[in-house]
Amino acid sequence: MGIGVAIGVIAFRKVTEVQASMQSTLGPEGLNRSVNRLADGVYDFADAVRAGMRERETDLRSALGVESADLVRR
């Protein structure tokens, strides 16, 4: 639950930052910078989601008593 909130906060902050920069800078350079910041935000968001998925998978594996070696044999 806490990871979901953190991901939401990160995404909101990045989108707000990009939106503010787009309003303050006009022209091709400003647009290019804004798109780069938005792309960075998307990558950061995806990394946060992956980290959350890894953490949740670890929690589930330990709760179910499943080891990685068990999955390799299948």
PDB file with SEQRES, HELIX, SHEET and CRYST1 records, atoms N, CA, C and O in Angstrom:
SEQRES   1 A   74  MET GLY ILE GLY VAL ALA ILE GLY VAL ILE ALA PHE ARG          
SEQRES   2 A   74  LYS VAL THR GLU VAL GLN ALA SER MET GLN SER THR LEU          
SEQRES   3 A   74  GLY PRO GLU GLY LEU ASN ARG SER VAL ASN ARG LEU ALA          
SEQRES   4 A   74  ASP GLY VAL TYR ASP PHE ALA ASP ALA VAL ARG ALA GLY          
SEQRES   5 A   74  MET ARG GLU ARG GLU THR ASP LEU ARG SER ALA LEU GLY          
SEQRES   6 A   74  VAL GLU SER ALA ASP LEU VAL ARG ARG                          
HELIX    1 AA1 GLY A    2  SER A   24  1                                  23    
HELIX    2 AA2 PRO A   28  LEU A   64  1                                  37    
HELIX    3 AA3 SER A   68  ARG A   73  1                                   6    
CRYST1    1.000    1.000    1.000  90.00  90.00  90.00 P 1           1          
ATOM      1  N   MET A   1       0.833  -1.188   0.000  1.00  0.00           N  
ATOM      2  CA  MET A   1       0.000   0.000   0.000  1.00  0.00           C  
ATOM      3  C   MET A   1       0.873   1.245   0.000  1.00  0.00           C  
ATOM      4  O   MET A   1       0.611   2.193  -0.740  1.00  0.00           O  
ATOM      5  N   GLY A   2       1.911   1.242   0.831  1.00  0.00           N  
ATOM      6  CA  GLY A   2       2.791   2.401   0.920  1.00  0.00           C  
ATOM      7  C   GLY A   2       3.537   2.645  -0.380  1.00  0.00           C  
ATOM      8  O   GLY A   2       3.802   3.792  -0.741  1.00  0.00           O  
ATOM      9  N   ILE A   3       3.876   1.576  -1.081  1.00  0.00           N  
ATOM     10  CA  ILE A   3       4.586   1.720  -2.354  1.00  0.00           C  
ATOM     11  C   ILE A   3       3.677   2.360  -3.389  1.00  0.00           C  
ATOM     12  O   ILE A   3       4.123   3.185  -4.186  1.00  0.00           O  
ATOM     13  N   GLY A   4       2.420   1.988  -3.380  1.00  0.00           N  
ATOM     14  CA  GLY A   4       1.473   2.583  -4.322  1.00  0.00           C  
ATOM     15  C   GLY A   4       1.324   4.076  -4.109  1.00  0.00           C  
ATOM     16  O   GLY A   4       1.253   4.847  -5.067  1.00  0.00           O  
ATOM     17  N   VAL A   5       1.279   4.477  -2.857  1.00  0.00           N  
ATOM     18  CA  VAL A   5       1.186   5.901  -2.535  1.00  0.00           C  
ATOM     19  C   VAL A   5       2.452   6.613  -2.998  1.00  0.00           C  
ATOM     20  O   VAL A   5       2.375   7.693  -3.584  1.00  0.00           O  
ATOM     21  N   ALA A   6       3.605   6.024  -2.743  1.00  0.00           N  
ATOM     22  CA  ALA A   6       4.871   6.642  -3.154  1.00  0.00           C  
ATOM     23  C   ALA A   6       4.939   6.777  -4.670  1.00  0.00           C  
ATOM     24  O   ALA A   6       5.385   7.805  -5.180  1.00  0.00           O  
ATOM     25  N   ILE A   7       4.509   5.770  -5.384  1.00  0.00           N  
ATOM     26  CA  ILE A   7       4.513   5.824  -6.848  1.00  0.00           C  
ATOM     27  C   ILE A   7       3.581   6.922  -7.337  1.00  0.00           C  
ATOM     28  O   ILE A   7       3.924   7.665  -8.257  1.00  0.00           O  
ATOM     29  N   GLY A   8       2.418   7.028  -6.732  1.00  0.00           N  
ATOM     30  CA  GLY A   8       1.480   8.082  -7.109  1.00  0.00           C  
ATOM     31  C   GLY A   8       2.041   9.466  -6.867  1.00  0.00           C  
ATOM     32  O   GLY A   8       1.865  10.364  -7.691  1.00  0.00           O  
ATOM     33  N   VAL A   9       2.717   9.645  -5.741  1.00  0.00           N  
ATOM     34  CA  VAL A   9       3.312  10.944  -5.422  1.00  0.00           C  
ATOM     35  C   VAL A   9       4.417  11.282  -6.412  1.00  0.00           C  
ATOM     36  O   VAL A   9       4.507  12.418  -6.878  1.00  0.00           O  
ATOM     37  N   ILE A  10       5.256  10.310  -6.737  1.00  0.00           N  
ATOM     38  CA  ILE A  10       6.341  10.544  -7.700  1.00  0.00           C  
ATOM     39  C   ILE A  10       5.765  10.923  -9.060  1.00  0.00           C  
ATOM     40  O   ILE A  10       6.221  11.881  -9.686  1.00  0.00           O  
ATOM     41  N   ALA A  11       4.775  10.181  -9.512  1.00  0.00           N  
ATOM     42  CA  ALA A  11       4.181  10.459 -10.817  1.00  0.00           C  
ATOM     43  C   ALA A  11       3.534  11.834 -10.841  1.00  0.00           C  
ATOM     44  O   ALA A  11       3.711  12.581 -11.803  1.00  0.00           O  
ATOM     45  N   PHE A  12       2.785  12.181  -9.799  1.00  0.00           N  
ATOM     46  CA  PHE A  12       2.134  13.481  -9.739  1.00  0.00           C  
ATOM     47  C   PHE A  12       3.147  14.607  -9.741  1.00  0.00           C  
ATOM     48  O   PHE A  12       2.962  15.615 -10.422  1.00  0.00           O  
ATOM     49  N   ARG A  13       4.225  14.438  -8.975  1.00  0.00           N  
ATOM     50  CA  ARG A  13       5.257  15.471  -8.905  1.00  0.00           C  
ATOM     51  C   ARG A  13       5.920  15.682 -10.261  1.00  0.00           C  
ATOM     52  O   ARG A  13       6.149  16.818 -10.677  1.00  0.00           O  
ATOM     53  N   LYS A  14       6.226  14.586 -10.947  1.00  0.00           N  
ATOM     54  CA  LYS A  14       6.879  14.699 -12.254  1.00  0.00           C  
ATOM     55  C   LYS A  14       5.949  15.353 -13.273  1.00  0.00           C  
ATOM     56  O   LYS A  14       6.381  16.218 -14.035  1.00  0.00           O  
ATOM     57  N   VAL A  15       4.701  14.957 -13.292  1.00  0.00           N  
ATOM     58  CA  VAL A  15       3.751  15.537 -14.248  1.00  0.00           C  
ATOM     59  C   VAL A  15       3.565  17.021 -13.960  1.00  0.00           C  
ATOM     60  O   VAL A  15       3.518  17.824 -14.892  1.00  0.00           O  
ATOM     61  N   THR A  16       3.459  17.398 -12.700  1.00  0.00           N  
ATOM     62  CA  THR A  16       3.311  18.802 -12.333  1.00  0.00           C  
ATOM     63  C   THR A  16       4.546  19.600 -12.726  1.00  0.00           C  
ATOM     64  O   THR A  16       4.437  20.730 -13.201  1.00  0.00           O  
ATOM     65  N   GLU A  17       5.719  19.012 -12.527  1.00  0.00           N  
ATOM     66  CA  GLU A  17       6.973  19.682 -12.896  1.00  0.00           C  
ATOM     67  C   GLU A  17       7.041  19.918 -14.400  1.00  0.00           C  
ATOM     68  O   GLU A  17       7.423  21.001 -14.844  1.00  0.00           O  
ATOM     69  N   VAL A  18       6.675  18.916 -15.176  1.00  0.00           N  
ATOM     70  CA  VAL A  18       6.704  19.044 -16.636  1.00  0.00           C  
ATOM     71  C   VAL A  18       5.683  20.071 -17.088  1.00  0.00           C  
ATOM     72  O   VAL A  18       5.966  20.881 -17.972  1.00  0.00           O  
ATOM     73  N   GLN A  19       4.510  20.049 -16.500  1.00  0.00           N  
ATOM     74  CA  GLN A  19       3.471  20.993 -16.875  1.00  0.00           C  
ATOM     75  C   GLN A  19       3.908  22.423 -16.581  1.00  0.00           C  
ATOM     76  O   GLN A  19       3.681  23.316 -17.397  1.00  0.00           O  
ATOM     77  N   ALA A  20       4.527  22.650 -15.441  1.00  0.00           N  
ATOM     78  CA  ALA A  20       4.994  23.986 -15.084  1.00  0.00           C  
ATOM     79  C   ALA A  20       6.098  24.446 -16.033  1.00  0.00           C  
ATOM     80  O   ALA A  20       6.129  25.613 -16.425  1.00  0.00           O  
ATOM     81  N   SER A  21       6.994  23.554 -16.400  1.00  0.00           N  
ATOM     82  CA  SER A  21       8.079  23.933 -17.302  1.00  0.00           C  
ATOM     83  C   SER A  21       7.560  24.207 -18.713  1.00  0.00           C  
ATOM     84  O   SER A  21       8.112  25.051 -19.418  1.00  0.00           O  
ATOM     85  N   MET A  22       6.514  23.508 -19.130  1.00  0.00           N  
ATOM     86  CA  MET A  22       5.946  23.755 -20.456  1.00  0.00           C  
ATOM     87  C   MET A  22       5.287  25.125 -20.519  1.00  0.00           C  
ATOM     88  O   MET A  22       5.332  25.790 -21.553  1.00  0.00           O  
ATOM     89  N   GLN A  23       4.685  25.543 -19.437  1.00  0.00           N  
ATOM     90  CA  GLN A  23       4.024  26.841 -19.415  1.00  0.00           C  
ATOM     91  C   GLN A  23       5.029  27.981 -19.372  1.00  0.00           C  
ATOM     92  O   GLN A  23       4.759  29.061 -19.896  1.00  0.00           O  
ATOM     93  N   SER A  24       6.180  27.757 -18.757  1.00  0.00           N  
ATOM     94  CA  SER A  24       7.146  28.830 -18.593  1.00  0.00           C  
ATOM     95  C   SER A  24       8.095  28.969 -19.782  1.00  0.00           C  
ATOM     96  O   SER A  24       8.655  30.047 -19.982  1.00  0.00           O  
ATOM     97  N   THR A  25       8.292  27.934 -20.564  1.00  0.00           N  
ATOM     98  CA  THR A  25       9.211  28.004 -21.697  1.00  0.00           C  
ATOM     99  C   THR A  25       8.486  27.610 -22.964  1.00  0.00           C  
ATOM    100  O   THR A  25       7.937  26.514 -23.076  1.00  0.00           O  
ATOM    101  N   LEU A  26       8.495  28.515 -23.901  1.00  0.00           N  
ATOM    102  CA  LEU A  26       7.866  28.236 -25.190  1.00  0.00           C  
ATOM    103  C   LEU A  26       8.949  28.066 -26.237  1.00  0.00           C  
ATOM    104  O   LEU A  26      10.073  28.533 -26.056  1.00  0.00           O  
ATOM    105  N   GLY A  27       8.620  27.411 -27.311  1.00  0.00           N  
ATOM    106  CA  GLY A  27       9.571  27.213 -28.393  1.00  0.00           C  
ATOM    107  C   GLY A  27      10.071  25.787 -28.434  1.00  0.00           C  
ATOM    108  O   GLY A  27       9.768  24.983 -27.553  1.00  0.00           O  
ATOM    109  N   PRO A  28      10.843  25.479 -29.470  1.00  0.00           N  
ATOM    110  CA  PRO A  28      11.321  24.105 -29.643  1.00  0.00           C  
ATOM    111  C   PRO A  28      12.226  23.627 -28.504  1.00  0.00           C  
ATOM    112  O   PRO A  28      12.141  22.471 -28.088  1.00  0.00           O  
ATOM    113  N   GLU A  29      13.091  24.511 -27.999  1.00  0.00           N  
ATOM    114  CA  GLU A  29      13.998  24.101 -26.917  1.00  0.00           C  
ATOM    115  C   GLU A  29      13.217  23.756 -25.652  1.00  0.00           C  
ATOM    116  O   GLU A  29      13.497  22.758 -24.987  1.00  0.00           O  
ATOM    117  N   GLY A  30      12.246  24.585 -25.336  1.00  0.00           N  
ATOM    118  CA  GLY A  30      11.426  24.333 -24.145  1.00  0.00           C  
ATOM    119  C   GLY A  30      10.614  23.066 -24.276  1.00  0.00           C  
ATOM    120  O   GLY A  30      10.461  22.312 -23.315  1.00  0.00           O  
ATOM    121  N   LEU A  31      10.089  22.830 -25.476  1.00  0.00           N  
ATOM    122  CA  LEU A  31       9.308  21.614 -25.710  1.00  0.00           C  
ATOM    123  C   LEU A  31      10.194  20.382 -25.603  1.00  0.00           C  
ATOM    124  O   LEU A  31       9.802  19.381 -25.004  1.00  0.00           O  
ATOM    125  N   ASN A  32      11.383  20.454 -26.180  1.00  0.00           N  
ATOM    126  CA  ASN A  32      12.322  19.334 -26.115  1.00  0.00           C  
ATOM    127  C   ASN A  32      12.693  19.021 -24.672  1.00  0.00           C  
ATOM    128  O   ASN A  32      12.729  17.857 -24.272  1.00  0.00           O  
ATOM    129  N   ARG A  33      12.966  20.053 -23.900  1.00  0.00           N  
ATOM    130  CA  ARG A  33      13.309  19.873 -22.488  1.00  0.00           C  
ATOM    131  C   ARG A  33      12.141  19.260 -21.719  1.00  0.00           C  
ATOM    132  O   ARG A  33      12.331  18.383 -20.876  1.00  0.00           O  
ATOM    133  N   SER A  34      10.939  19.728 -22.018  1.00  0.00           N  
ATOM    134  CA  SER A  34       9.752  19.206 -21.332  1.00  0.00           C  
ATOM    135  C   SER A  34       9.508  17.741 -21.657  1.00  0.00           C  
ATOM    136  O   SER A  34       9.160  16.952 -20.779  1.00  0.00           O  
ATOM    137  N   VAL A  35       9.692  17.383 -22.916  1.00  0.00           N  
ATOM    138  CA  VAL A  35       9.499  15.985 -23.319  1.00  0.00           C  
ATOM    139  C   VAL A  35      10.548  15.107 -22.646  1.00  0.00           C  
ATOM    140  O   VAL A  35      10.241  14.003 -22.197  1.00  0.00           O  
ATOM    141  N   ASN A  36      11.793  15.599 -22.575  1.00  0.00           N  
ATOM    142  CA  ASN A  36      12.832  14.828 -21.895  1.00  0.00           C  
ATOM    143  C   ASN A  36      12.514  14.639 -20.423  1.00  0.00           C  
ATOM    144  O   ASN A  36      12.713  13.552 -19.882  1.00  0.00           O  
ATOM    145  N   ARG A  37      12.027  15.674 -19.775  1.00  0.00           N  
ATOM    146  CA  ARG A  37      11.660  15.551 -18.357  1.00  0.00           C  
ATOM    147  C   ARG A  37      10.498  14.593 -18.172  1.00  0.00           C  
ATOM    148  O   ARG A  37      10.472  13.815 -17.218  1.00  0.00           O  
ATOM    149  N   LEU A  38       9.539  14.648 -19.080  1.00  0.00           N  
ATOM    150  CA  LEU A  38       8.409  13.729 -18.998  1.00  0.00           C  
ATOM    151  C   LEU A  38       8.876  12.292 -19.185  1.00  0.00           C  
ATOM    152  O   LEU A  38       8.439  11.394 -18.466  1.00  0.00           O  
ATOM    153  N   ALA A  39       9.767  12.076 -20.154  1.00  0.00           N  
ATOM    154  CA  ALA A  39      10.303  10.726 -20.384  1.00  0.00           C  
ATOM    155  C   ALA A  39      11.064  10.240 -19.154  1.00  0.00           C  
ATOM    156  O   ALA A  39      10.935   9.081 -18.759  1.00  0.00           O  
ATOM    157  N   ASP A  40      11.854  11.120 -18.552  1.00  0.00           N  
ATOM    158  CA  ASP A  40      12.564  10.747 -17.315  1.00  0.00           C  
ATOM    159  C   ASP A  40      11.576  10.374 -16.221  1.00  0.00           C  
ATOM    160  O   ASP A  40      11.801   9.420 -15.477  1.00  0.00           O  
ATOM    161  N   GLY A  41      10.493  11.117 -16.122  1.00  0.00           N  
ATOM    162  CA  GLY A  41       9.471  10.809 -15.126  1.00  0.00           C  
ATOM    163  C   GLY A  41       8.833   9.459 -15.365  1.00  0.00           C  
ATOM    164  O   GLY A  41       8.573   8.713 -14.421  1.00  0.00           O  
ATOM    165  N   VAL A  42       8.580   9.142 -16.623  1.00  0.00           N  
ATOM    166  CA  VAL A  42       7.989   7.839 -16.963  1.00  0.00           C  
ATOM    167  C   VAL A  42       8.960   6.721 -16.599  1.00  0.00           C  
ATOM    168  O   VAL A  42       8.553   5.703 -16.038  1.00  0.00           O  
ATOM    169  N   TYR A  43      10.252   6.906 -16.917  1.00  0.00           N  
ATOM    170  CA  TYR A  43      11.248   5.887 -16.567  1.00  0.00           C  
ATOM    171  C   TYR A  43      11.358   5.730 -15.051  1.00  0.00           C  
ATOM    172  O   TYR A  43      11.459   4.611 -14.549  1.00  0.00           O  
ATOM    173  N   ASP A  44      11.340   6.850 -14.319  1.00  0.00           N  
ATOM    174  CA  ASP A  44      11.395   6.776 -12.858  1.00  0.00           C  
ATOM    175  C   ASP A  44      10.177   6.037 -12.316  1.00  0.00           C  
ATOM    176  O   ASP A  44      10.291   5.220 -11.401  1.00  0.00           O  
ATOM    177  N   PHE A  45       9.020   6.329 -12.885  1.00  0.00           N  
ATOM    178  CA  PHE A  45       7.793   5.663 -12.472  1.00  0.00           C  
ATOM    179  C   PHE A  45       7.883   4.164 -12.737  1.00  0.00           C  
ATOM    180  O   PHE A  45       7.521   3.356 -11.882  1.00  0.00           O  
ATOM    181  N   ALA A  46       8.364   3.795 -13.918  1.00  0.00           N  
ATOM    182  CA  ALA A  46       8.490   2.373 -14.258  1.00  0.00           C  
ATOM    183  C   ALA A  46       9.472   1.679 -13.321  1.00  0.00           C  
ATOM    184  O   ALA A  46       9.234   0.544 -12.909  1.00  0.00           O  
ATOM    185  N   ASP A  47      10.566   2.345 -12.981  1.00  0.00           N  
ATOM    186  CA  ASP A  47      11.526   1.763 -12.035  1.00  0.00           C  
ATOM    187  C   ASP A  47      10.899   1.562 -10.666  1.00  0.00           C  
ATOM    188  O   ASP A  47      11.136   0.546 -10.012  1.00  0.00           O  
ATOM    189  N   ALA A  48      10.094   2.533 -10.228  1.00  0.00           N  
ATOM    190  CA  ALA A  48       9.423   2.403  -8.935  1.00  0.00           C  
ATOM    191  C   ALA A  48       8.423   1.251  -8.954  1.00  0.00           C  
ATOM    192  O   ALA A  48       8.288   0.524  -7.969  1.00  0.00           O  
ATOM    193  N   VAL A  49       7.726   1.087 -10.070  1.00  0.00           N  
ATOM    194  CA  VAL A  49       6.773  -0.026 -10.194  1.00  0.00           C  
ATOM    195  C   VAL A  49       7.509  -1.359 -10.156  1.00  0.00           C  
ATOM    196  O   VAL A  49       7.073  -2.292  -9.482  1.00  0.00           O  
ATOM    197  N   ARG A  50       8.632  -1.452 -10.883  1.00  0.00           N  
ATOM    198  CA  ARG A  50       9.411  -2.694 -10.878  1.00  0.00           C  
ATOM    199  C   ARG A  50       9.928  -3.021  -9.486  1.00  0.00           C  
ATOM    200  O   ARG A  50       9.896  -4.175  -9.061  1.00  0.00           O  
ATOM    201  N   ALA A  51      10.403  -2.007  -8.782  1.00  0.00           N  
ATOM    202  CA  ALA A  51      10.896  -2.233  -7.417  1.00  0.00           C  
ATOM    203  C   ALA A  51       9.768  -2.717  -6.519  1.00  0.00           C  
ATOM    204  O   ALA A  51       9.962  -3.613  -5.698  1.00  0.00           O  
ATOM    205  N   GLY A  52       8.595  -2.129  -6.673  1.00  0.00           N  
ATOM    206  CA  GLY A  52       7.443  -2.562  -5.893  1.00  0.00           C  
ATOM    207  C   GLY A  52       7.031  -3.988  -6.218  1.00  0.00           C  
ATOM    208  O   GLY A  52       6.659  -4.755  -5.330  1.00  0.00           O  
ATOM    209  N   MET A  53       7.099  -4.335  -7.492  1.00  0.00           N  
ATOM    210  CA  MET A  53       6.757  -5.700  -7.903  1.00  0.00           C  
ATOM    211  C   MET A  53       7.747  -6.699  -7.317  1.00  0.00           C  
ATOM    212  O   MET A  53       7.355  -7.765  -6.842  1.00  0.00           O  
ATOM    213  N   ARG A  54       9.042  -6.347  -7.354  1.00  0.00           N  
ATOM    214  CA  ARG A  54      10.057  -7.244  -6.779  1.00  0.00           C  
ATOM    215  C   ARG A  54       9.822  -7.434  -5.282  1.00  0.00           C  
ATOM    216  O   ARG A  54       9.909  -8.547  -4.763  1.00  0.00           O  
ATOM    217  N   GLU A  55       9.525  -6.338  -4.601  1.00  0.00           N  
ATOM    218  CA  GLU A  55       9.292  -6.423  -3.154  1.00  0.00           C  
ATOM    219  C   GLU A  55       8.063  -7.285  -2.853  1.00  0.00           C  
ATOM    220  O   GLU A  55       8.086  -8.118  -1.947  1.00  0.00           O  
ATOM    221  N   ARG A  56       7.005  -7.077  -3.613  1.00  0.00           N  
ATOM    222  CA  ARG A  56       5.783  -7.851  -3.397  1.00  0.00           C  
ATOM    223  C   ARG A  56       6.005  -9.323  -3.714  1.00  0.00           C  
ATOM    224  O   ARG A  56       5.512 -10.194  -2.997  1.00  0.00           O  
ATOM    225  N   GLU A  57       6.748  -9.607  -4.787  1.00  0.00           N  
ATOM    226  CA  GLU A  57       7.037 -10.997  -5.136  1.00  0.00           C  
ATOM    227  C   GLU A  57       7.833 -11.676  -4.029  1.00  0.00           C  
ATOM    228  O   GLU A  57       7.576 -12.833  -3.696  1.00  0.00           O  
ATOM    229  N   THR A  58       8.790 -10.966  -3.466  1.00  0.00           N  
ATOM    230  CA  THR A  58       9.574 -11.510  -2.362  1.00  0.00           C  
ATOM    231  C   THR A  58       8.683 -11.802  -1.161  1.00  0.00           C  
ATOM    232  O   THR A  58       8.813 -12.843  -0.517  1.00  0.00           O  
ATOM    233  N   ASP A  59       7.772 -10.869  -0.865  1.00  0.00           N  
ATOM    234  CA  ASP A  59       6.839 -11.079   0.244  1.00  0.00           C  
ATOM    235  C   ASP A  59       5.966 -12.305   0.010  1.00  0.00           C  
ATOM    236  O   ASP A  59       5.764 -13.121   0.910  1.00  0.00           O  
ATOM    237  N   LEU A  60       5.453 -12.423  -1.211  1.00  0.00           N  
ATOM    238  CA  LEU A  60       4.589 -13.566  -1.528  1.00  0.00           C  
ATOM    239  C   LEU A  60       5.356 -14.882  -1.470  1.00  0.00           C  
ATOM    240  O   LEU A  60       4.852 -15.880  -0.955  1.00  0.00           O  
ATOM    241  N   ARG A  61       6.572 -14.880  -1.997  1.00  0.00           N  
ATOM    242  CA  ARG A  61       7.380 -16.111  -1.968  1.00  0.00           C  
ATOM    243  C   ARG A  61       7.658 -16.542  -0.531  1.00  0.00           C  
ATOM    244  O   ARG A  61       7.555 -17.723  -0.202  1.00  0.00           O  
ATOM    245  N   SER A  62       8.006 -15.590   0.313  1.00  0.00           N  
ATOM    246  CA  SER A  62       8.297 -15.964   1.701  1.00  0.00           C  
ATOM    247  C   SER A  62       7.025 -16.402   2.427  1.00  0.00           C  
ATOM    248  O   SER A  62       7.075 -17.298   3.270  1.00  0.00           O  
ATOM    249  N   ALA A  63       5.887 -15.784   2.109  1.00  0.00           N  
ATOM    250  CA  ALA A  63       4.627 -16.172   2.757  1.00  0.00           C  
ATOM    251  C   ALA A  63       4.182 -17.563   2.320  1.00  0.00           C  
ATOM    252  O   ALA A  63       3.609 -18.313   3.110  1.00  0.00           O  
ATOM    253  N   LEU A  64       4.444 -17.903   1.067  1.00  0.00           N  
ATOM    254  CA  LEU A  64       4.030 -19.206   0.546  1.00  0.00           C  
ATOM    255  C   LEU A  64       5.093 -20.276   0.718  1.00  0.00           C  
ATOM    256  O   LEU A  64       4.827 -21.457   0.495  1.00  0.00           O  
ATOM    257  N   GLY A  65       6.287 -19.877   1.108  1.00  0.00           N  
ATOM    258  CA  GLY A  65       7.363 -20.835   1.282  1.00  0.00           C  
ATOM    259  C   GLY A  65       7.932 -21.341  -0.032  1.00  0.00           C  
ATOM    260  O   GLY A  65       8.447 -22.458  -0.090  1.00  0.00           O  
ATOM    261  N   VAL A  66       7.852 -20.563  -1.058  1.00  0.00           N  
ATOM    262  CA  VAL A  66       8.342 -20.945  -2.383  1.00  0.00           C  
ATOM    263  C   VAL A  66       9.733 -20.350  -2.566  1.00  0.00           C  
ATOM    264  O   VAL A  66       9.950 -19.156  -2.360  1.00  0.00           O  
ATOM    265  N   GLU A  67      10.651 -21.194  -2.950  1.00  0.00           N  
ATOM    266  CA  GLU A  67      12.034 -20.749  -3.219  1.00  0.00           C  
ATOM    267  C   GLU A  67      12.240 -20.615  -4.714  1.00  0.00           C  
ATOM    268  O   GLU A  67      11.532 -21.249  -5.496  1.00  0.00           O  
ATOM    269  N   SER A  68      13.177 -19.818  -5.112  1.00  0.00           N  
ATOM    270  CA  SER A  68      13.479 -19.637  -6.539  1.00  0.00           C  
ATOM    271  C   SER A  68      13.932 -20.950  -7.174  1.00  0.00           C  
ATOM    272  O   SER A  68      13.635 -21.193  -8.344  1.00  0.00           O  
ATOM    273  N   ALA A  69      14.631 -21.788  -6.447  1.00  0.00           N  
ATOM    274  CA  ALA A  69      15.097 -23.068  -6.970  1.00  0.00           C  
ATOM    275  C   ALA A  69      13.921 -23.959  -7.347  1.00  0.00           C  
ATOM    276  O   ALA A  69      14.024 -24.735  -8.297  1.00  0.00           O  
ATOM    277  N   ASP A  70      12.794 -23.865  -6.620  1.00  0.00           N  
ATOM    278  CA  ASP A  70      11.617 -24.647  -6.943  1.00  0.00           C  
ATOM    279  C   ASP A  70      11.066 -24.270  -8.308  1.00  0.00           C  
ATOM    280  O   ASP A  70      10.585 -25.132  -9.043  1.00  0.00           O  
ATOM    281  N   LEU A  71      11.133 -22.995  -8.652  1.00  0.00           N  
ATOM    282  CA  LEU A  71      10.595 -22.551  -9.931  1.00  0.00           C  
ATOM    283  C   LEU A  71      11.515 -22.935 -11.088  1.00  0.00           C  
ATOM    284  O   LEU A  71      11.038 -23.152 -12.202  1.00  0.00           O  
ATOM    285  N   VAL A  72      12.803 -23.021 -10.849  1.00  0.00           N  
ATOM    286  CA  VAL A  72      13.742 -23.368 -11.903  1.00  0.00           C  
ATOM    287  C   VAL A  72      13.506 -24.800 -12.368  1.00  0.00           C  
ATOM    288  O   VAL A  72      13.653 -25.085 -13.556  1.00  0.00           O  
ATOM    289  N   ARG A  73      13.149 -25.698 -11.471  1.00  0.00           N  
ATOM    290  CA  ARG A  73      12.938 -27.098 -11.835  1.00  0.00           C  
ATOM    291  C   ARG A  73      11.721 -27.297 -12.706  1.00  0.00           C  
ATOM    292  O   ARG A  73      11.652 -28.295 -13.423  1.00  0.00           O  
ATOM    293  N   ARG A  74      10.770 -26.408 -12.679  1.00  0.00           N  
ATOM    294  CA  ARG A  74       9.523 -26.590 -13.447  1.00  0.00           C  
ATOM    295  C   ARG A  74       9.704 -26.282 -14.857  1.00  0.00           C  
ATOM    296  O   ARG A  74       8.758 -26.384 -15.638  1.00  0.00           O  
TER     297      ARG A  74                                                      
END                                                                             
